[in-house]
Amino acid sequence: MGAGTNVSNAAVDLGTGGSVTNLGNGTISGANRGIYLAGGAGTVTNAGIISGTTAAVAFGAGFADRVIVDPGAVFSGLVNGGNTIGATAASTLELASGAAQGLMSGLGT
């Protein structure tokens, strides 16, 4: 592999953690993963569309990661917090407030 090769096949690949914000009119789509964050804690805020054939969002294990879901957000693919149940680090799913009642579907599938 040459320098700068994206081994995760992600549209956004942050190897030391960090944050990504996808606005309401935005689309992030990767060949394998939409967003991949590893090597440090990460936060993804989504109001638009994030997709990947394997995962829309994937975090590496061992960090307190967070996904913030704004009204109208769409994830096409798995959203993986990176940590297993009972691990010392826990990831958080945060639902941002909206002006009206929303609909959530596809949880746990």
Secondary structure, DSSP 4 states (H G I P E B T S, - for coil): --TT--TT-EEEEETT-EEEEE-TT-EEEESSEEEEE-SS-EEEEESSEEEEEEEEEEE-TTS--EEEE-TT-EEEEEEE-S--TT-SS--EEEE---SS------TT-
